[in-house]
Every structure is written in C-alpha cells, then in structure tokens.
C-alpha cells in the first residue's frame, strides 16, 4: 500500500523553482522533488503544472504554435519550437551527417535564424535524450544564444562533454530533470515521461498550454524487458489521454515495420552465443557508442566468458567513461584494459568494443579494415561482429568495410546474419498502442522521411482519425493549433547549415557544385605573366592539371592548350583588348570547348593572368 502511495505521488512537485545557476546537479530526488546542488548542473526549474483555474477565455482562444526547424522529411537534425503568446521553448537541437553529395562537409545542423530572432521569448531548450541527432547542434547554437538547457542526468553529461570541446561548458546553464517532474516556462509547462530507447534516460514530453496538451514522444520503443530501468510509462500516456490531448507528435522512424521491435535482451542472448562460437579468436564488436544497453550486455558477456574488454574510438571511450562515472554502466574493476596494452593478453581473452558500425571513413573499425589502426592489426584470428543496422545511405560504406575485413581473413558477423542488433524505435503495433492511449484530437507525424510520415498518417487513419485532423508538415512550416482547428499559418527561416572545419554556414550550393565538378572532371590551371605595355608573354603559359588527365601521358593535349593560350593572348592585344577580365573569360571559354572536343570532359578551367 505504501508503495502505491509513492507511485501516486510521482507526478506531484512541491519544490519551488530554484535560480538558474551554473552548477552541477548530482542527483534528483524524485519522491520529494528535492534538488541537491553539485558542481556543474542545477536541478532548478521544477514547478507545478499549469493550473486550469488561471485560464481565461482569451487564453483558450489563443493558438499554440509549432515551428519545425528540423527532423521532418529527413532522419536527424531534430529541432522544434513551440510557442504560446510571448512564451516559447525549443525541443531538441540535433545534427545529421552529410550525404554523398556534400563533399568535404563534416556535419549538417539546423538553420538557427528563427531561434535568434525569438531569443527573448524562448525560455529554454528541452532535450528528450542524448543522441547526436537530438543534441549535436547545441554547441553551434549556444555560440549564438546562451539559452538554458533542460534534460536528464545522462543527457546533460553528454552535452557537457560536447560543450567542453567548444569551450562553452562554463557558460552553459544546465538543469537536470527527471521523469515525473514538471518545469514551467511562463504559460507553457513541460512534464517529463519515462520511455525506453537505445540510450538510458530518454524522455517523452507532455507540453501543457492553456489551449491544450501536446504530447511529444521523442524517440521511443516499448521494451517489456529493458536492460536497465523501468518499462515505458504507458500508464501516464493513458492518464494524459483520458484528460484530453490536443495533439500528438510521434516518432515515425520504424512505422514501415510491422509488429513489435524486439527487446534489447534478444541481442544480449545472441551476443553471448556468438562469443562462445568465437572460441579462441579475438572478438571485436562494432556498435554505436551511445548504445549503453548494448555495451552493458557486451561487458556482462565478457565477464561470463572470462575475457577483458578494450575500447577503441574517441566517442566510445568518452561515452563509456561518462556512463561509468554516473553509474549507467556497471562492470568489475579489472575488466577494462587500455587499447595500447591489448597485445599483453592472449587473443582468446580479449574483446574490443569499437566505433565504426556505419562504415564512417575515419572510424576505428574502418581504420582496422584498411590496416591504418595504430594499435589493432586484424586478420584470421579475429571474430568481428557489426552490431548495428546501416543507416539509409550508409549501406555501401558498411559493405566496403565488411569486404575489406573478410579480405584480411576475419570472420565477420553482421545484422542480416544473426540477431546482433535491434532498433530503439517503435514498430507499427507499438505506435498503435501509443495512439490508442493518447487519443489525440490532432496528429502530426515527426522524425522521419516523407515515406515514414505518410505511412504514419495512414496508420493514424486506420485507427479512426480523420484526414482533416492529420497534418504532414515540413521544415519551416508554422502550425497553429486551437481547440477546434489545426492549420499551417506561415513559414519561418529553416533549412540546412553546413559545417566544414571551423566554417559554419560559409559553404553554400555553389561551393558544393564546384566540389562535385572537381570530383568528376578535375581542374586545369593556366598561368601566364604578360608585359602590360607590349603584350609580350614574359613567362608561361604554364599548364597544370589535377584530377583531369595524367600530364605525362597527355603531353600533346597540354602543349595544345599552351599554344592556344598564347594565341588568345596575342589576339587580344592585337585587337586592343587589354582588360584582364575579358582575356581570362576568352581563355576559359575557348580552352573549355577544345578540351571537351578532345576528351568529352568538362574540367574547371582557371586562367591566371599577371602583368609585369
């Protein structure tokens, strides 16, 4: 009976809000709402839910607006602004990786123009969990506007690690929150709901306004046998649905898959069996660094098989250290060994957990496959498990790594062969459960490409929702919700900002086209120095080619380009054309035509004319 009382008090908050301080919150006492102070983060911002007694008729008529800044018609880069009157919040601030056409680009982040324009109204950024597609854009945004962050303990620890790399960790205002708690942002309040995902401490959000409640699921699955923590709090979703939910924003990633997403424990059982099959070989497991449930099961299996574990890959080492320090990973003291010391142990007693499950060019597994890893040389004595499914677009990269590993004699196991991976996202039957519990008046599918969003809309219709109550939105759209209507009322600046090294947003369409052009046809540089009075060529023309032809095997073509350039320069001076710009344009156009006639290629032509 006492336990039932504690459970019922779970959603009550008696603690008054604390000030925003740049200190660490070591733990959150959910039962009493206490927030003991620590070093870097604060548990401030815990407030009572919005009281309906304060709602006026004017409040009820005012719409709540949702502006999608990322995460629609794409996988990743999740970011949404929700506003009511003069109050606004941001949900997540993620990044995504560049596609094959974005040559040289490191990461892609949302366009922050809308956030900067509304910085005085935005009360904070609420984070659902610690994956890169939900927190990866924060360092770039916080350089522009220093908004307070609200998230679970693990999420903010991962954020803090990212901010340290950018020198922002001391300036950031971070507030630890936990399931069952509520934070007030003016007339908007946010309740945090526990969900299962492939990373611990994932949260769904019940965003409450005088107009109504918006439920944002974040990324989730229904795992009845989670590795750690409780099952998703379905009872709270049901309670919200019974009270009335204005709109549901729901994860669409796995909507094309029927049935249920398998439990993470299925992977653990499969890994244990594979470890035994490896016998005396060294085991190398590639997985996502943030999939702590997977890593925990690898650790547990290593203990059973009397093996040591080494970590490879910067992000893997970083995340495991953070998770271990906070208690999200549990292992014996002597289990981990430094990657530099793996040769001190027999191969039959080693497991290496590494990054590179997506075939990333600079990842640890890819470097192993190409024999470029400093500490690990793979070969016939290695049993390699790729414990992940290729993200759409990464299939070729993963296949290339698998082939390279097999060429070196490795035994490679990947997702299609055994149950070595399961998703962190809900399949169709799990989505139906959430829809039936929440019973929203309006529905907007999120977190997916166009095919995912449309499939999710069809699922909602199959459960009785009407077309007029379902909206497939897009990045940049502003959606207004009243108690009786949902409509698109405008647009906001939104899109992709490309990050290349230290440059943020300075690479645009034209630069990418030039890079693609260079990658396909190469470049020819023609340089000459001319006497500006006589028109005589003092030096050159010198012709250099990169990515076009091998110059030693194309001497006749290079000589023809050189002679054509001389003739054009003499002809320009003969016709009294001394303007360098016009001369360069003629060289560029005439040489381009000649090269295409000879080779059927169109390299970039760069004439450099200097005067003496």
DRENPA-64186 format. One record per residue (C-alpha): residue in three letters; x, y, z. Coordinates in steps of 0.001 Angstrom, whole numbers, padded with zeros to 6 digits, always signed. Layout:
% DRENPA-64186
AlaXYZ ...
% end
This chain:
% DRENPA-64186
Unk+000000+000000+000000 Unk+002862+002339+000895 Unk+004479+001678-002493 Unk+001232+002534-004242 Unk+001082+005896-002414 Unk+004623+006671-003501 Unk+003729+005826-007075 Unk+000682+008100-006960 Unk+002831+010965-005658 Unk+005221+010535-008516 Unk+003776+013392-010547 Unk+003383+015843-007669 Unk+006002+018549-007238 Unk+006265+020540-004023 Unk+009638+022170-004529 Unk+009658+025835-005568 Unk+011799+026788-008560 Unk+015458+027442-007878 Unk+017536+030102-009557 Unk+019363+029342-012791 Unk+022880+028685-011552 Unk+025821+027289-013426 Unk+026430+024399-011032 Unk+026181+020632-011299 Unk+023157+018687-010095 Unk+024479+015343-008899 Unk+021104+013672-008345 Unk+017387+014336-008375 Unk+015212+013042-005570 Unk+012015+012342-007425 Unk+009896+011340-004442 Unk+010177+014653-002604 Unk+011128+016884-005525 Unk+014447+017812-003844 Unk+017321+019164-005898 Unk+020657+018899-004019 Unk+023329+021138-005518 Unk+026553+019847-007004 Unk+029316+021147-009319 Unk+028146+021926-012827 Unk+024418+021494-013400 Unk+021350+022537-011495 Unk+018072+020743-010952 Unk+016271+024089-010974 Unk+013124+024888-012822 Unk+010890+022310-011096 Unk+007448+023878-010894 Unk+003830+022954-010511 Unk+001923+022114-013684 Unk-000149+024816-015277 Unk-003319+025382-013279 Unk-006543+025463-015292 Unk-008053+027862-012726 Unk-005883+030650-014157 Unk-007088+030069-017715 Unk-009200+032849-019173 Unk-011436+032874-022265 Unk-008746+034861-024027 Unk-006214+032139-023184 Unk-008437+029441-024656 Unk-008813+031320-027962 Unk-005075+031936-028341 Unk-003401+029283-030539 Unk-000332+027294-029626 Unk+002164+027370-032493 Unk+004628+024691-033566 Unk+007522+025601-035859 Unk+009501+022704-037284 Unk+013179+023587-037703 Unk+014403+020048-038414 Unk+013551+016350-038229 Unk+010851+016295-040922 Unk+011452+014730-044348 Unk+014861+013663-043051 Unk+016462+011439-040450 Unk+018260+013561-037866 Unk+018687+017297-037220 Unk+015657+017246-034905 Unk+014557+020668-033663 Unk+011107+022132-032922 Unk+009937+025453-031466 Unk+006670+025522-029525 Unk+005189+028882-028555 Unk+002186+030232-026740 Unk+001767+034005-026592 Unk+005071+035550-025513 Unk+006492+032261-024218 Unk+008388+029702-026288 Unk+010574+026620-025848 Unk+012818+024594-028140 Unk+012603+020792-028177 Unk+015980+019235-029068 Unk+018765+020656-031225 Unk+020330+017905-033294 Unk+022634+017405-036234 Unk+022933+014952-039085 Unk+025785+013647-041167 Unk+026348+014838-044742 Unk+025140+012792-047686 Unk+027376+011629-050509 Unk+026884+014879-052456 Unk+028113+017121-049609 Unk+031801+016683-050351 Unk+034116+017797-047555 Unk+031280+018661-045155 Unk+031695+017442-041561 Unk+028172+017787-040155 Unk+024845+019396-041016 Unk+022931+021466-038429 Unk+019614+023357-038470 Unk+019272+026980-039509 Unk+019125+028932-036220 Unk+017728+032163-037677 Unk+014273+031629-036158 Unk+015742+030914-032724 Unk+017947+034016-032824 Unk+015005+036165-033919 Unk+012935+034873-030975 Unk+015686+034569-028352 Unk+013976+036976-025939 Unk+010820+034823-025872 Unk+012485+031404-025715 Unk+012663+030258-022096 Unk+014794+027163-022610 Unk+015799+024133-024656 Unk+014240+020833-023564 Unk+016156+017694-024578 Unk+014484+014306-024990 Unk+017697+012212-024935 Unk+021422+012214-025647 Unk+021756+011037-029243 Unk+023640+013244-031706 Unk+020576+013807-033869 Unk+018977+015485-030840 Unk+021886+017268-029101 Unk+024627+017552-031758 Unk+023687+021085-032841 Unk+023837+022594-029345 Unk+027476+023805-029408 Unk+026778+025769-032584 Unk+023518+027246-031268 Unk+024917+028209-027859 Unk+027632+030234-029563 Unk+024810+032406-030909 Unk+022360+032456-027970 Unk+023022+031152-024465 Unk+019675+029538-023646 Unk+019208+027318-020550 Unk+019173+023556-021143 Unk+016820+021035-019527 Unk+017448+017296-019740 Unk+018073+014087-017842 Unk+021325+013494-015983 Unk+022975+011357-018672 Unk+021770+013614-021486 Unk+023282+016719-019909 Unk+026507+014882-019064 Unk+026907+014039-022753 Unk+026023+017626-023687 Unk+028580+018971-021241 Unk+031281+016799-022799 Unk+030439+018230-026235 Unk+030414+021792-024929 Unk+033866+021354-023379 Unk+035308+020753-026847 Unk+033945+024160-027881 Unk+034877+025969-024655 Unk+031229+026528-023734 Unk+030772+024261-020717 Unk+031377+027016-018127 Unk+028885+029388-019740 Unk+026074+026874-020265 Unk+023142+026856-017861 Unk+022089+023228-017405 Unk+019162+021939-015348 Unk+018776+018246-014526 Unk+015209+016968-014744 Unk+013727+013532-014282 Unk+010631+011536-015131 Unk+007504+012645-013306 Unk+008725+016198-012863 Unk+007320+019339-014459 Unk+009085+022549-015485 Unk+007242+025852-016016 Unk+008245+028180-018857 Unk+005812+031076-018426 Unk+002403+029828-019558 Unk+003975+026695-021018 Unk+004847+023783-018749 Unk+006606+020534-019625 Unk+006101+017205-017870 Unk+008757+014526-018396 Unk+007680+010927-019079 Unk+009935+007862-018973 Unk+010323+005958-022266 Unk+012531+003112-023494 Unk+015105+003812-026196 Unk+018590+002610-027163 Unk+020114+005065-024685 Unk+019167+005410-020989 Unk+017369+008445-019568 Unk+015189+009031-022643 Unk+012102+011168-022046 Unk+008815+011927-023746 Unk+007223+015318-023125 Unk+003739+016452-022174 Unk+003786+020117-023173 Unk+000912+021900-021435 Unk-000578+025212-022520 Unk-003944+026901-021768 Unk-005061+025826-025260 Unk-004306+022177-024608 Unk-001677+019477-024111 Unk+000810+018449-026810 Unk+002432+015040-026327 Unk+005877+014711-027953 Unk+007073+011106-027740 Unk+010718+011773-028593 Unk+012411+008572-029784 Unk+010931+005509-028096 Unk+010079+001823-028181 Unk+008062-000398-025848 Unk+010537-002829-024283 Unk+008869-005122-021755 Unk+012235-006461-020579 Unk+014580-003448-020601 Unk+018228-003911-019684 Unk+018024-001201-017031 Unk+015270+000913-015539 Unk+011531+000510-015904 Unk+009303-000178-018871 Unk+007947+002882-020698 Unk+005368+004690-018543 Unk+002304+003681-020527 Unk+000008+004481-017594 Unk+000997+008151-017780 Unk+000305+008278-021521 Unk-003107+006764-020762 Unk-003817+009266-017998 Unk-002968+012155-020309 Unk-005219+010678-022967 Unk-008107+010402-020521 Unk-007678+014048-019504 Unk-007601+015110-023160 Unk-004660+015637-025532 Unk-004801+018359-028154 Unk-002039+016984-030410 Unk+000376+014077-030672 Unk+003828+014444-032232 Unk+005114+010890-032615 Unk+008331+009153-033735 Unk+007879+007689-037250 Unk+011261+006012-037859 Unk+010078+002388-037797 Unk+006485+002878-038974 Unk+007160+000740-042064 Unk+007968-002287-039911 Unk+005030-004461-038762 Unk+004756-005960-035309 Unk+006922-005028-032348 Unk+010571-004034-032017 Unk+012457-006903-030343 Unk+013751-006351-026835 Unk+017389-005432-026349 Unk+017734-008654-024340 Unk+017355-010649-027585 Unk+020606-009076-028779 Unk+022294-009882-025480 Unk+021396-013563-025787 Unk+022592-013635-029383 Unk+025896-011964-028495 Unk+026521-014430-025682 Unk+026041-017327-028104 Unk+028331-015752-030697 Unk+031031-015109-028103 Unk+031060-018820-027343 Unk+031317-019669-031041 Unk+034355-017413-031331 Unk+036254-019909-029152 Unk+039936-018846-029126 Unk+039608-015934-031535 Unk+039761-012283-030521 Unk+036303-010697-030572 Unk+035733-007221-032000 Unk+032251-005698-031654 Unk+031321-002534-033558 Unk+028318-000627-032227 Unk+027068+002892-031528 Unk+028954+004496-028663 Unk+025698+005752-027111 Unk+024013+002336-027118 Unk+024842+001775-023477 Unk+022399-001121-023082 Unk+024295-002969-025824 Unk+027657-002119-024290 Unk+026445-003285-020867 Unk+025469-006654-022319 Unk+028848-006964-024023 Unk+030502-006288-020664 Unk+028292-008885-018953 Unk+029060-011493-021629 Unk+032786-010708-021342 Unk+032672-011462-017628 Unk+030928-014792-018284 Unk+033497-015747-020929 Unk+036424-014630-018731 Unk+037605-012025-021218 Unk+038969-008492-020857 Unk+037493-005533-022754 Unk+039309-002721-024569 Unk+037674+000332-026098 Unk+038586+001829-029466 Unk+037332+005098-030901 Unk+037266+008513-029278 Unk+033499+008726-028840 Unk+033325+005167-027466 Unk+035943+005899-024796 Unk+034314+009230-023931 Unk+030747+007908-023581 Unk+031756+004789-021628 Unk+033792+006899-019187 Unk+030851+009271-018627 Unk+028312+006452-018265 Unk+030558+004532-015853 Unk+031153+007608-013720 Unk+027403+008271-013464 Unk+026534+004629-012752 Unk+024808+003803-016057 Unk+027406+001123-016816 Unk+028432-001457-014239 Unk+031492-003671-014563 Unk+034269-005244-012465 Unk+037283-003006-011842 Unk+039746-005146-013794 Unk+037531-005753-016831 Unk+038727-002803-018944 Unk+042270-002683-020324 Unk+043934+000084-022305 Unk+043896-000414-026073 Unk+047675+000162-026033 Unk+048136-002980-023896 Unk+045952-005488-025758 Unk+048990-007389-027055 Unk+049881-008240-023446 Unk+046851-010575-023374 Unk+046072-013722-025394 Unk+043623-013082-028250 Unk+041315-015686-026749 Unk+040907-013440-023701 Unk+040184-010120-025454 Unk+037078-008291-026636 Unk+037468-004930-028397 Unk+034396-002669-028455 Unk+034758-000125-031241 Unk+033063+002597-033222 Unk+032567+002320-036981 Unk+029370+000301-037328 Unk+028265+002700-040094 Unk+031463+002453-042136 Unk+032481+006048-041339 Unk+035755+006810-043184 Unk+037761+007838-040100 Unk+036184+005445-037591 Unk+038184+002835-035694 Unk+036701-000201-037485 Unk+037307+001322-040936 Unk+040928+002022-039983 Unk+041271-001598-038833 Unk+039863-002818-042154 Unk+042362-000700-044112 Unk+045295-001598-041835 Unk+045645+002012-040658 Unk+044797+001478-036979 Unk+047819+002083-034763 Unk+047012-000491-032069 Unk+044884-003160-033791 Unk+046008-005314-036727 Unk+043164-007616-037784 Unk+043424-010965-039538 Unk+042438-014631-039380 Unk+042489-014663-035599 Unk+039642-012136-035314 Unk+035888-012681-034948 Unk+034179-009386-035824 Unk+030528-008570-035013 Unk+028886-005472-036516 Unk+026076-004841-034051 Unk+024081-002194-035921 Unk+021871-001710-038961 Unk+023207+000601-041677 Unk+021514+003994-041639 Unk+019926+004689-045052 Unk+022713+005908-047321 Unk+025481+004094-045415 Unk+024912+000642-046935 Unk+027792+000893-049433 Unk+030233+002124-046800 Unk+029350-000729-044434 Unk+029564-003277-047255 Unk+033004-001967-048210 Unk+034274-002350-044637 Unk+032837-005893-044377 Unk+034550-006876-047640 Unk+037874-005388-046528 Unk+037707-007254-043225 Unk+036902-010537-044964 Unk+039779-009990-047397 Unk+042066-009916-044376 Unk+040765-013309-043265 Unk+038447-012096-040495 Unk+035244-013928-039643 Unk+032582-011175-039908 Unk+029066-011366-038483 Unk+026618-008604-039349 Unk+022988-007770-038664 Unk+021376-009730-041511 Unk+023019-012973-040395 Unk+022075-013081-036697 Unk+020121-011100-034095 Unk+023047-008810-033323 Unk+021040-005580-033477 Unk+017616-004281-032575 Unk+016206-000829-033099 Unk+015449+001769-030458 Unk+012322+002900-032322 Unk+008745+001641-032152 Unk+007231-000540-034884 Unk+003607-000442-036033 Unk+001941-002245-033125 Unk+003784-000140-030550 Unk+002766+003041-032373 Unk-000844+001840-032313 Unk-000608+001392-028542 Unk+000549+004991-028070 Unk-002159+006337-030400 Unk-004860+004369-028566 Unk-003643+005551-025151 Unk-003117+009222-026010 Unk-006282+009598-028132 Unk-005171+012947-029624 Unk-007524+015392-031321 Unk-004811+016224-033867 Unk-001798+014255-035074 Unk+001494+015338-036686 Unk+003973+012540-037527 Unk+007603+013562-036878 Unk+011123+012132-037036 Unk+011213+010588-040483 Unk+011478+010981-044218 Unk+008402+011661-046360 Unk+007639+007946-046734 Unk+007728+007476-042955 Unk+005487+010467-042293 Unk+002904+009363-044868 Unk+002915+005771-043626 Unk+002373+007023-040082 Unk-000521+009200-041262 Unk-002077+006093-042848 Unk-001665+004220-039561 Unk-003463+007005-037693 Unk-006307+006926-040236 Unk-006592+003149-039837 Unk-007268+003813-036141 Unk-010152+006159-036877 Unk-008585+009602-037219 Unk-009953+011870-039955 Unk-007853+013382-042718 Unk-008541+016931-041518 Unk-007076+016092-038099 Unk-003767+014782-039515 Unk-001037+017030-040880 Unk+002111+016020-042752 Unk+004235+019083-042160 Unk+007652+020172-043397 Unk+010691+022054-042161 Unk+009975+025757-041906 Unk+006205+025449-041564 Unk+004437+027176-038678 Unk+001440+025166-037486 Unk-001248+026796-035314 Unk-003465+024731-033014 Unk-006664+025847-031354 Unk-009115+023624-029543 Unk-011060+023182-032792 Unk-008625+023663-035663 Unk-005127+022790-036913 Unk-003678+024778-039817 Unk-000436+025968-041402 Unk-000319+029723-040792 Unk+003086+030693-042145 Unk+006704+029846-042686 Unk+009921+030537-040811 Unk+013578+030530-041880 Unk+014723+026910-041761 Unk+016946+024507-043638 Unk+020450+023057-043626 Unk+023603+024792-042443 Unk+026808+023049-043462 Unk+029790+022805-041113 Unk+033205+022411-042738 Unk+036060+022547-040236 Unk+035749+025843-038369 Unk+033446+027285-041012 Unk+029745+027292-040150 Unk+027362+028226-042942 Unk+030038+029588-045278 Unk+029656+026653-047668 Unk+026686+027046-049983 Unk+025169+025483-053078 Unk+027694+026984-055497 Unk+030687+025762-053492 Unk+029229+022248-053304 Unk+028602+022279-057062 Unk+032222+023287-057632 Unk+033392+020467-055383 Unk+031225+017972-057239 Unk+032511+019341-060538 Unk+036106+018992-059350 Unk+035476+015436-058137 Unk+034016+014433-061505 Unk+036176+016245-064080 Unk+039133+017797-062261 Unk+040760+021167-062869 Unk+043168+022816-065350 Unk+045128+025865-064165 Unk+046726+028084-066833 Unk+049133+030799-065631 Unk+050954+033453-067649 Unk+052766+036747-066995 Unk+052345+039489-069644 Unk+054117+042779-070277 Unk+051226+045212-069892 Unk+052702+047671-072387 Unk+053801+045419-075254 Unk+051593+042379-074722 Unk+054621+040080-074831 Unk+054429+036917-072698 Unk+057162+037267-070069 Unk+056675+033788-068605 Unk+054397+030852-069319 Unk+051828+029911-070186 Unk+052223+027172-067600 Unk+049535+024451-067620 Unk+048813+022290-064545 Unk+046160+019600-064333 Unk+044701+017955-061223 Unk+042092+015219-061425 Unk+041723+015656-065197 Unk+044463+013744-067001 Unk+047862+012328-066121 Unk+050072+015026-067627 Unk+052979+012757-068632 Unk+050624+010654-070750 Unk+048810+013684-072237 Unk+051703+015901-073295 Unk+050204+016598-076734 Unk+046945+017906-075229 Unk+048792+020025-072651 Unk+051002+021508-075361 Unk+047942+022297-077474 Unk+046338+024123-074500 Unk+049554+026107-074017 Unk+049699+027127-077690 Unk+046014+028088-077706 Unk+046542+030296-074677 Unk+049459+032105-076345 Unk+047385+032678-079482 Unk+044451+034072-077481 Unk+046705+036497-075557 Unk+048362+037782-078766 Unk+044985+038103-080477 Unk+043559+040088-077546 Unk+046445+042582-077619 Unk+046269+042778-081405 Unk+042604+043735-081058 Unk+043495+046221-078291 Unk+041708+044127-075643 Unk+043840+044852-072562 Unk+041166+044145-069966 Unk+042336+041125-067908 Unk+038794+040016-067057 Unk+037779+039745-070713 Unk+041040+037987-071576 Unk+040563+035400-068801 Unk+036966+034759-069912 Unk+038032+034109-073513 Unk+040807+031745-072423 Unk+038396+029899-070159 Unk+035664+029551-072819 Unk+037902+028633-075759 Unk+040003+026116-073816 Unk+036852+024525-072338 Unk+035426+023982-075858 Unk+038698+022499-077147 Unk+039090+020163-074138 Unk+035517+018919-074470 Unk+036010+018238-078201 Unk+039153+016240-077442 Unk+038063+014371-074293 Unk+034280+014779-073813 Unk+035072+016059-070318 Unk+034398+019445-068727 Unk+037097+020228-066141 Unk+037112+023550-064328 Unk+039385+025978-066251 Unk+041187+028553-064096 Unk+043207+031154-066086 Unk+045650+033261-064035 Unk+046948+036318-065941 Unk+049519+038558-064249 Unk+051163+041749-065515 Unk+054822+042684-065337 
% end
